[in-house]
Structure formats: C-alpha cells, structure tokens
Amino acid sequence: MTAEELKKLDKMIRDIPYPYRENFPSLKKMLRDISDQQDVSVSSVVQQYLAWKWSK
C-alpha cells in the first residue's frame, strides 16, 4: 500500500468511535473491504498499517 492509502486508512480508523471495542465488527469489515480492493490478505493490510504507524 502507498503512504497515501495508509493515511486514508488511518483517518478511516480514527473516524470510528472505539474501533477496538464496540465497533470492532465495523473495523473488521473495513479491513476486509480494503484487502479485497488491494488483492492482499487482511493480515497483510494490518501488518503494513502497523509498520507504517510504528515508523511515525
């Protein structure tokens, strides 16, 4: 994923209130949709996002 796509993903995650608790199903669906668009696995999307976020 490009840096711009990762920034867009970061903004979408930040727009979800409590993405890791009550709205986790929404987060999972969003990650699944992005992985389908990118033709990669969900774990790959998460890995790329975390690596990008960690480097900041």
PDB file with SEQRES, HELIX, SHEET and CRYST1 records, atoms N, CA, C and O in Angstrom:
SEQRES   1 A   56  MET THR ALA GLU GLU LEU LYS LYS LEU ASP LYS MET ILE          
SEQRES   2 A   56  ARG ASP ILE PRO TYR PRO TYR ARG GLU ASN PHE PRO SER          
SEQRES   3 A   56  LEU LYS LYS MET LEU ARG ASP ILE SER ASP GLN GLN ASP          
SEQRES   4 A   56  VAL SER VAL SER SER VAL VAL GLN GLN TYR LEU ALA TRP          
SEQRES   5 A   56  LYS TRP SER LYS                                              
HELIX    1 AA1 ALA A    3  ASP A   15  1                                  13    
HELIX    2 AA2 PHE A   24  GLN A   38  1                                  15    
HELIX    3 AA3 VAL A   42  TRP A   54  1                                  13    
CRYST1    1.000    1.000    1.000  90.00  90.00  90.00 P 1           1          
ATOM      1  N   MET A   1       0.845  -1.173   0.000  1.00  0.00           N  
ATOM      2  CA  MET A   1       0.000   0.000   0.000  1.00  0.00           C  
ATOM      3  C   MET A   1       0.893   1.240   0.000  1.00  0.00           C  
ATOM      4  O   MET A   1       1.982   1.244   0.573  1.00  0.00           O  
ATOM      5  N   THR A   2       0.412   2.268  -0.644  1.00  0.00           N  
ATOM      6  CA  THR A   2       1.177   3.515  -0.682  1.00  0.00           C  
ATOM      7  C   THR A   2       0.963   4.300   0.604  1.00  0.00           C  
ATOM      8  O   THR A   2       0.057   4.006   1.384  1.00  0.00           O  
ATOM      9  N   ALA A   3       1.798   5.287   0.808  1.00  0.00           N  
ATOM     10  CA  ALA A   3       1.676   6.126   2.000  1.00  0.00           C  
ATOM     11  C   ALA A   3       0.329   6.842   2.019  1.00  0.00           C  
ATOM     12  O   ALA A   3      -0.280   6.993   3.078  1.00  0.00           O  
ATOM     13  N   GLU A   4      -0.128   7.274   0.875  1.00  0.00           N  
ATOM     14  CA  GLU A   4      -1.430   7.965   0.810  1.00  0.00           C  
ATOM     15  C   GLU A   4      -2.564   7.023   1.198  1.00  0.00           C  
ATOM     16  O   GLU A   4      -3.487   7.427   1.905  1.00  0.00           O  
ATOM     17  N   GLU A   5      -2.506   5.779   0.747  1.00  0.00           N  
ATOM     18  CA  GLU A   5      -3.539   4.803   1.101  1.00  0.00           C  
ATOM     19  C   GLU A   5      -3.505   4.514   2.601  1.00  0.00           C  
ATOM     20  O   GLU A   5      -4.552   4.348   3.227  1.00  0.00           O  
ATOM     21  N   LEU A   6      -2.311   4.454   3.172  1.00  0.00           N  
ATOM     22  CA  LEU A   6      -2.185   4.221   4.601  1.00  0.00           C  
ATOM     23  C   LEU A   6      -2.703   5.408   5.408  1.00  0.00           C  
ATOM     24  O   LEU A   6      -3.317   5.219   6.458  1.00  0.00           O  
ATOM     25  N   LYS A   7      -2.466   6.614   4.934  1.00  0.00           N  
ATOM     26  CA  LYS A   7      -3.004   7.807   5.594  1.00  0.00           C  
ATOM     27  C   LYS A   7      -4.526   7.794   5.555  1.00  0.00           C  
ATOM     28  O   LYS A   7      -5.187   8.134   6.536  1.00  0.00           O  
ATOM     29  N   LYS A   8      -5.073   7.397   4.407  1.00  0.00           N  
ATOM     30  CA  LYS A   8      -6.525   7.323   4.249  1.00  0.00           C  
ATOM     31  C   LYS A   8      -7.102   6.269   5.201  1.00  0.00           C  
ATOM     32  O   LYS A   8      -8.135   6.498   5.832  1.00  0.00           O  
ATOM     33  N   LEU A   9      -6.441   5.127   5.303  1.00  0.00           N  
ATOM     34  CA  LEU A   9      -6.865   4.077   6.216  1.00  0.00           C  
ATOM     35  C   LEU A   9      -6.801   4.572   7.658  1.00  0.00           C  
ATOM     36  O   LEU A   9      -7.718   4.317   8.439  1.00  0.00           O  
ATOM     37  N   ASP A  10      -5.746   5.264   8.014  1.00  0.00           N  
ATOM     38  CA  ASP A  10      -5.596   5.796   9.360  1.00  0.00           C  
ATOM     39  C   ASP A  10      -6.734   6.749   9.699  1.00  0.00           C  
ATOM     40  O   ASP A  10      -7.280   6.698  10.801  1.00  0.00           O  
ATOM     41  N   LYS A  11      -7.088   7.600   8.777  1.00  0.00           N  
ATOM     42  CA  LYS A  11      -8.192   8.541   9.005  1.00  0.00           C  
ATOM     43  C   LYS A  11      -9.511   7.789   9.170  1.00  0.00           C  
ATOM     44  O   LYS A  11     -10.324   8.143  10.025  1.00  0.00           O  
ATOM     45  N   MET A  12      -9.726   6.761   8.362  1.00  0.00           N  
ATOM     46  CA  MET A  12     -10.968   5.993   8.466  1.00  0.00           C  
ATOM     47  C   MET A  12     -11.039   5.284   9.821  1.00  0.00           C  
ATOM     48  O   MET A  12     -12.107   5.220  10.430  1.00  0.00           O  
ATOM     49  N   ILE A  13      -9.915   4.755  10.293  1.00  0.00           N  
ATOM     50  CA  ILE A  13      -9.901   4.096  11.600  1.00  0.00           C  
ATOM     51  C   ILE A  13     -10.158   5.109  12.702  1.00  0.00           C  
ATOM     52  O   ILE A  13     -10.908   4.831  13.637  1.00  0.00           O  
ATOM     53  N   ARG A  14      -9.544   6.282  12.603  1.00  0.00           N  
ATOM     54  CA  ARG A  14      -9.744   7.304  13.637  1.00  0.00           C  
ATOM     55  C   ARG A  14     -11.172   7.830  13.646  1.00  0.00           C  
ATOM     56  O   ARG A  14     -11.640   8.317  14.675  1.00  0.00           O  
ATOM     57  N   ASP A  15     -11.875   7.742  12.518  1.00  0.00           N  
ATOM     58  CA  ASP A  15     -13.262   8.205  12.446  1.00  0.00           C  
ATOM     59  C   ASP A  15     -14.240   7.236  13.109  1.00  0.00           C  
ATOM     60  O   ASP A  15     -15.378   7.608  13.396  1.00  0.00           O  
ATOM     61  N   ILE A  16     -13.810   6.005  13.351  1.00  0.00           N  
ATOM     62  CA  ILE A  16     -14.675   5.023  14.005  1.00  0.00           C  
ATOM     63  C   ILE A  16     -14.531   5.197  15.520  1.00  0.00           C  
ATOM     64  O   ILE A  16     -13.429   5.063  16.054  1.00  0.00           O  
ATOM     65  N   PRO A  17     -15.632   5.493  16.215  1.00  0.00           N  
ATOM     66  CA  PRO A  17     -15.518   5.601  17.673  1.00  0.00           C  
ATOM     67  C   PRO A  17     -15.293   4.216  18.292  1.00  0.00           C  
ATOM     68  O   PRO A  17     -16.019   3.268  17.993  1.00  0.00           O  
ATOM     69  N   TYR A  18     -14.292   4.113  19.144  1.00  0.00           N  
ATOM     70  CA  TYR A  18     -13.941   2.864  19.818  1.00  0.00           C  
ATOM     71  C   TYR A  18     -13.781   1.701  18.826  1.00  0.00           C  
ATOM     72  O   TYR A  18     -14.507   0.712  18.923  1.00  0.00           O  
ATOM     73  N   PRO A  19     -12.848   1.805  17.880  1.00  0.00           N  
ATOM     74  CA  PRO A  19     -12.735   0.778  16.835  1.00  0.00           C  
ATOM     75  C   PRO A  19     -12.299  -0.591  17.347  1.00  0.00           C  
ATOM     76  O   PRO A  19     -12.515  -1.594  16.667  1.00  0.00           O  
ATOM     77  N   TYR A  20     -11.695  -0.653  18.521  1.00  0.00           N  
ATOM     78  CA  TYR A  20     -11.205  -1.934  19.016  1.00  0.00           C  
ATOM     79  C   TYR A  20     -12.100  -2.527  20.097  1.00  0.00           C  
ATOM     80  O   TYR A  20     -11.758  -3.541  20.705  1.00  0.00           O  
ATOM     81  N   ARG A  21     -13.254  -1.890  20.337  1.00  0.00           N  
ATOM     82  CA  ARG A  21     -14.193  -2.414  21.333  1.00  0.00           C  
ATOM     83  C   ARG A  21     -15.558  -2.598  20.682  1.00  0.00           C  
ATOM     84  O   ARG A  21     -15.783  -3.585  19.982  1.00  0.00           O  
ATOM     85  N   GLU A  22     -16.462  -1.664  20.906  1.00  0.00           N  
ATOM     86  CA  GLU A  22     -17.834  -1.823  20.432  1.00  0.00           C  
ATOM     87  C   GLU A  22     -17.939  -1.910  18.904  1.00  0.00           C  
ATOM     88  O   GLU A  22     -18.783  -2.637  18.379  1.00  0.00           O  
ATOM     89  N   ASN A  23     -17.103  -1.187  18.212  1.00  0.00           N  
ATOM     90  CA  ASN A  23     -17.209  -1.119  16.753  1.00  0.00           C  
ATOM     91  C   ASN A  23     -16.175  -1.985  16.034  1.00  0.00           C  
ATOM     92  O   ASN A  23     -15.833  -1.723  14.880  1.00  0.00           O  
ATOM     93  N   PHE A  24     -15.681  -3.014  16.720  1.00  0.00           N  
ATOM     94  CA  PHE A  24     -14.701  -3.897  16.096  1.00  0.00           C  
ATOM     95  C   PHE A  24     -15.239  -4.574  14.828  1.00  0.00           C  
ATOM     96  O   PHE A  24     -14.485  -4.728  13.867  1.00  0.00           O  
ATOM     97  N   PRO A  25     -16.533  -4.991  14.790  1.00  0.00           N  
ATOM     98  CA  PRO A  25     -17.053  -5.561  13.539  1.00  0.00           C  
ATOM     99  C   PRO A  25     -16.954  -4.576  12.359  1.00  0.00           C  
ATOM    100  O   PRO A  25     -16.699  -4.988  11.227  1.00  0.00           O  
ATOM    101  N   SER A  26     -17.152  -3.301  12.620  1.00  0.00           N  
ATOM    102  CA  SER A  26     -17.018  -2.293  11.563  1.00  0.00           C  
ATOM    103  C   SER A  26     -15.576  -2.206  11.075  1.00  0.00           C  
ATOM    104  O   SER A  26     -15.322  -2.107   9.875  1.00  0.00           O  
ATOM    105  N   LEU A  27     -14.644  -2.245  12.010  1.00  0.00           N  
ATOM    106  CA  LEU A  27     -13.228  -2.213  11.655  1.00  0.00           C  
ATOM    107  C   LEU A  27     -12.853  -3.436  10.838  1.00  0.00           C  
ATOM    108  O   LEU A  27     -12.146  -3.321   9.836  1.00  0.00           O  
ATOM    109  N   LYS A  28     -13.322  -4.614  11.258  1.00  0.00           N  
ATOM    110  CA  LYS A  28     -13.026  -5.840  10.515  1.00  0.00           C  
ATOM    111  C   LYS A  28     -13.564  -5.767   9.090  1.00  0.00           C  
ATOM    112  O   LYS A  28     -12.879  -6.159   8.146  1.00  0.00           O  
ATOM    113  N   LYS A  29     -14.785  -5.267   8.934  1.00  0.00           N  
ATOM    114  CA  LYS A  29     -15.393  -5.161   7.599  1.00  0.00           C  
ATOM    115  C   LYS A  29     -14.596  -4.192   6.731  1.00  0.00           C  
ATOM    116  O   LYS A  29     -14.355  -4.460   5.554  1.00  0.00           O  
ATOM    117  N   MET A  30     -14.191  -3.070   7.311  1.00  0.00           N  
ATOM    118  CA  MET A  30     -13.421  -2.086   6.564  1.00  0.00           C  
ATOM    119  C   MET A  30     -12.091  -2.681   6.101  1.00  0.00           C  
ATOM    120  O   MET A  30     -11.695  -2.503   4.949  1.00  0.00           O  
ATOM    121  N   LEU A  31     -11.403  -3.388   7.001  1.00  0.00           N  
ATOM    122  CA  LEU A  31     -10.129  -4.003   6.637  1.00  0.00           C  
ATOM    123  C   LEU A  31     -10.324  -5.087   5.571  1.00  0.00           C  
ATOM    124  O   LEU A  31      -9.501  -5.225   4.666  1.00  0.00           O  
ATOM    125  N   ARG A  32     -11.402  -5.845   5.679  1.00  0.00           N  
ATOM    126  CA  ARG A  32     -11.699  -6.872   4.673  1.00  0.00           C  
ATOM    127  C   ARG A  32     -11.964  -6.236   3.306  1.00  0.00           C  
ATOM    128  O   ARG A  32     -11.483  -6.731   2.286  1.00  0.00           O  
ATOM    129  N   ASP A  33     -12.721  -5.148   3.286  1.00  0.00           N  
ATOM    130  CA  ASP A  33     -13.005  -4.456   2.023  1.00  0.00           C  
ATOM    131  C   ASP A  33     -11.730  -3.913   1.396  1.00  0.00           C  
ATOM    132  O   ASP A  33     -11.537  -4.028   0.186  1.00  0.00           O  
ATOM    133  N   ILE A  34     -10.867  -3.327   2.199  1.00  0.00           N  
ATOM    134  CA  ILE A  34      -9.610  -2.781   1.684  1.00  0.00           C  
ATOM    135  C   ILE A  34      -8.724  -3.901   1.160  1.00  0.00           C  
ATOM    136  O   ILE A  34      -8.085  -3.756   0.117  1.00  0.00           O  
ATOM    137  N   SER A  35      -8.684  -5.014   1.879  1.00  0.00           N  
ATOM    138  CA  SER A  35      -7.847  -6.127   1.421  1.00  0.00           C  
ATOM    139  C   SER A  35      -8.371  -6.695   0.105  1.00  0.00           C  
ATOM    140  O   SER A  35      -7.586  -7.104  -0.751  1.00  0.00           O  
ATOM    141  N   ASP A  36      -9.686  -6.722  -0.060  1.00  0.00           N  
ATOM    142  CA  ASP A  36     -10.258  -7.178  -1.334  1.00  0.00           C  
ATOM    143  C   ASP A  36      -9.901  -6.224  -2.471  1.00  0.00           C  
ATOM    144  O   ASP A  36      -9.585  -6.666  -3.575  1.00  0.00           O  
ATOM    145  N   GLN A  37      -9.949  -4.929  -2.208  1.00  0.00           N  
ATOM    146  CA  GLN A  37      -9.595  -3.936  -3.231  1.00  0.00           C  
ATOM    147  C   GLN A  37      -8.128  -4.036  -3.615  1.00  0.00           C  
ATOM    148  O   GLN A  37      -7.780  -3.899  -4.788  1.00  0.00           O  
ATOM    149  N   GLN A  38      -7.263  -4.276  -2.630  1.00  0.00           N  
ATOM    150  CA  GLN A  38      -5.820  -4.337  -2.862  1.00  0.00           C  
ATOM    151  C   GLN A  38      -5.378  -5.721  -3.324  1.00  0.00           C  
ATOM    152  O   GLN A  38      -4.230  -5.899  -3.730  1.00  0.00           O  
ATOM    153  N   ASP A  39      -6.276  -6.700  -3.266  1.00  0.00           N  
ATOM    154  CA  ASP A  39      -5.991  -8.089  -3.625  1.00  0.00           C  
ATOM    155  C   ASP A  39      -4.857  -8.663  -2.778  1.00  0.00           C  
ATOM    156  O   ASP A  39      -3.951  -9.323  -3.285  1.00  0.00           O  
ATOM    157  N   VAL A  40      -4.932  -8.395  -1.480  1.00  0.00           N  
ATOM    158  CA  VAL A  40      -3.982  -8.936  -0.499  1.00  0.00           C  
ATOM    159  C   VAL A  40      -4.787  -9.453   0.689  1.00  0.00           C  
ATOM    160  O   VAL A  40      -5.998  -9.247   0.761  1.00  0.00           O  
ATOM    161  N   SER A  41      -4.119 -10.116   1.607  1.00  0.00           N  
ATOM    162  CA  SER A  41      -4.817 -10.637   2.783  1.00  0.00           C  
ATOM    163  C   SER A  41      -5.064  -9.517   3.799  1.00  0.00           C  
ATOM    164  O   SER A  41      -4.406  -8.477   3.782  1.00  0.00           O  
ATOM    165  N   VAL A  42      -6.022  -9.764   4.672  1.00  0.00           N  
ATOM    166  CA  VAL A  42      -6.327  -8.798   5.732  1.00  0.00           C  
ATOM    167  C   VAL A  42      -5.106  -8.633   6.635  1.00  0.00           C  
ATOM    168  O   VAL A  42      -4.778  -7.520   7.047  1.00  0.00           O  
ATOM    169  N   SER A  43      -4.442  -9.732   6.938  1.00  0.00           N  
ATOM    170  CA  SER A  43      -3.265  -9.645   7.807  1.00  0.00           C  
ATOM    171  C   SER A  43      -2.164  -8.807   7.170  1.00  0.00           C  
ATOM    172  O   SER A  43      -1.409  -8.139   7.876  1.00  0.00           O  
ATOM    173  N   SER A  44      -2.066  -8.836   5.852  1.00  0.00           N  
ATOM    174  CA  SER A  44      -1.079  -8.010   5.160  1.00  0.00           C  
ATOM    175  C   SER A  44      -1.417  -6.526   5.302  1.00  0.00           C  
ATOM    176  O   SER A  44      -0.527  -5.701   5.507  1.00  0.00           O  
ATOM    177  N   VAL A  45      -2.688  -6.193   5.195  1.00  0.00           N  
ATOM    178  CA  VAL A  45      -3.123  -4.802   5.363  1.00  0.00           C  
ATOM    179  C   VAL A  45      -2.809  -4.335   6.782  1.00  0.00           C  
ATOM    180  O   VAL A  45      -2.281  -3.240   6.978  1.00  0.00           O  
ATOM    181  N   VAL A  46      -3.135  -5.164   7.766  1.00  0.00           N  
ATOM    182  CA  VAL A  46      -2.882  -4.809   9.161  1.00  0.00           C  
ATOM    183  C   VAL A  46      -1.380  -4.664   9.402  1.00  0.00           C  
ATOM    184  O   VAL A  46      -0.943  -3.727  10.069  1.00  0.00           O  
ATOM    185  N   GLN A  47      -0.600  -5.586   8.861  1.00  0.00           N  
ATOM    186  CA  GLN A  47       0.848  -5.537   9.036  1.00  0.00           C  
ATOM    187  C   GLN A  47       1.439  -4.266   8.430  1.00  0.00           C  
ATOM    188  O   GLN A  47       2.275  -3.611   9.053  1.00  0.00           O  
ATOM    189  N   GLN A  48       1.010  -3.920   7.225  1.00  0.00           N  
ATOM    190  CA  GLN A  48       1.511  -2.709   6.576  1.00  0.00           C  
ATOM    191  C   GLN A  48       1.100  -1.463   7.347  1.00  0.00           C  
ATOM    192  O   GLN A  48       1.886  -0.529   7.500  1.00  0.00           O  
ATOM    193  N   TYR A  49      -0.130  -1.458   7.829  1.00  0.00           N  
ATOM    194  CA  TYR A  49      -0.615  -0.299   8.590  1.00  0.00           C  
ATOM    195  C   TYR A  49       0.183  -0.139   9.882  1.00  0.00           C  
ATOM    196  O   TYR A  49       0.618   0.964  10.213  1.00  0.00           O  
ATOM    197  N   LEU A  50       0.375  -1.238  10.612  1.00  0.00           N  
ATOM    198  CA  LEU A  50       1.112  -1.153  11.872  1.00  0.00           C  
ATOM    199  C   LEU A  50       2.569  -0.764  11.646  1.00  0.00           C  
ATOM    200  O   LEU A  50       3.131   0.003  12.428  1.00  0.00           O  
ATOM    201  N   ALA A  51       3.183  -1.278  10.597  1.00  0.00           N  
ATOM    202  CA  ALA A  51       4.562  -0.909  10.290  1.00  0.00           C  
ATOM    203  C   ALA A  51       4.656   0.575   9.959  1.00  0.00           C  
ATOM    204  O   ALA A  51       5.590   1.254  10.385  1.00  0.00           O  
ATOM    205  N   TRP A  52       3.690   1.074   9.201  1.00  0.00           N  
ATOM    206  CA  TRP A  52       3.665   2.496   8.837  1.00  0.00           C  
ATOM    207  C   TRP A  52       3.429   3.342  10.078  1.00  0.00           C  
ATOM    208  O   TRP A  52       4.097   4.356  10.280  1.00  0.00           O  
ATOM    209  N   LYS A  53       2.473   2.925  10.916  1.00  0.00           N  
ATOM    210  CA  LYS A  53       2.149   3.688  12.119  1.00  0.00           C  
ATOM    211  C   LYS A  53       3.324   3.664  13.100  1.00  0.00           C  
ATOM    212  O   LYS A  53       3.613   4.673  13.744  1.00  0.00           O  
ATOM    213  N   TRP A  54       4.001   2.520  13.216  1.00  0.00           N  
ATOM    214  CA  TRP A  54       5.139   2.387  14.134  1.00  0.00           C  
ATOM    215  C   TRP A  54       6.289   3.293  13.720  1.00  0.00           C  
ATOM    216  O   TRP A  54       7.023   3.791  14.573  1.00  0.00           O  
ATOM    217  N   SER A  55       6.455   3.512  12.413  1.00  0.00           N  
ATOM    218  CA  SER A  55       7.569   4.300  11.919  1.00  0.00           C  
ATOM    219  C   SER A  55       7.376   5.798  12.147  1.00  0.00           C  
ATOM    220  O   SER A  55       8.313   6.573  11.956  1.00  0.00           O  
ATOM    221  N   LYS A  56       6.204   6.206  12.541  1.00  0.00           N  
ATOM    222  CA  LYS A  56       5.928   7.630  12.762  1.00  0.00           C  
ATOM    223  C   LYS A  56       6.463   8.097  14.079  1.00  0.00           C  
ATOM    224  O   LYS A  56       6.317   9.270  14.423  1.00  0.00           O  
TER     225      LYS A  56                                                      
END                                                                             
